[in-house]
Amino acid sequence: MKLMEEMADDVTILEAYGRLDSTTAKEFGDRLAALVQAGRNAIVVDLKDIAYIRSAGFAHSSLPIGPRPRNKASSRCVE
């Protein structure tokens, strides 16, 4: 997997290329975790160039996947 990172205003865009599966999920999760730990709180993950994705790969990532409290004032969706 190849990961490219760029900034647009205050938004970090993380572009992923290749495959996202159990062998690449840790790298992907580690990069996202590092962005969050660095204080980047507006992150867009662009998966349009992922050729293959397997949900089982997320079980091997360091992402805290699951329910979490939401602050409606800070939640937003950008299309």
C-alpha positions in Angstrom: 0.0 0.0 0.0 1.1 3.5 -0.8 -0.1 6.4 1.4 0.1 10.0 0.3 -0.7 13.0 2.6 -1.5 16.5 1.7 -3.1 19.6 3.4 -6.0 21.6 2.1 -6.6 24.6 4.4 -6.9 22.9 7.8 -7.8 19.5 6.4 -5.4 16.6 6.1 -6.2 14.4 3.1 -4.8 10.9 3.3 -4.8 9.1 -0.1 -4.4 5.3 -0.1 -3.3 3.3 -3.1 -3.2 -0.5 -3.6 -4.7 -3.0 -1.2 -6.2 -2.6 2.3 -6.2 -6.0 3.9 -4.7 -7.7 7.0 -1.1 -7.2 5.8 -1.5 -3.4 5.2 -4.1 -2.4 7.8 -1.6 -1.9 10.6 0.4 0.6 8.4 -2.9 2.4 7.5 -4.1 2.5 11.1 -0.7 3.6 12.4 -0.7 6.5 10.0 -4.2 7.6 11.0 -3.3 7.3 14.7 -0.2 9.4 14.2 -2.2 12.2 12.4 -4.7 12.3 15.3 -1.9 12.3 17.9 -0.3 15.2 16.0 -3.5 17.2 16.6 -4.9 16.9 13.1 -8.6 16.7 13.8 -10.0 17.3 10.3 -9.0 14.2 8.3 -10.4 13.0 4.9 -9.4 9.5 3.9 -9.5 9.1 0.1 -9.9 5.4 -0.8 -10.8 5.9 -4.5 -7.5 4.3 -5.6 -7.8 1.2 -3.4 -7.9 -1.8 -5.7 -9.0 -4.2 -3.0 -10.3 -3.8 0.5 -11.2 -6.5 3.0 -13.0 -5.6 6.2 -11.0 -8.2 8.1 -8.0 -6.1 7.7 -9.4 -3.5 10.0 -9.2 -6.0 12.9 -5.4 -5.9 12.5 -5.2 -2.1 12.5 -4.6 0.2 15.5 -7.8 2.1 14.9 -10.3 2.2 17.8 -13.3 1.0 15.7 -16.6 1.0 17.5 -19.2 3.3 19.1 -18.0 6.5 20.5 -19.7 9.6 22.0 -20.4 12.3 19.5 -20.6 16.0 20.0 -23.3 17.1 17.5 -21.8 20.6 17.4 -18.5 19.4 16.1 -19.7 16.6 13.8 -20.1 17.4 10.1 -20.2 15.6 6.8 -18.6 17.0 3.7 -19.8 15.8 0.3 
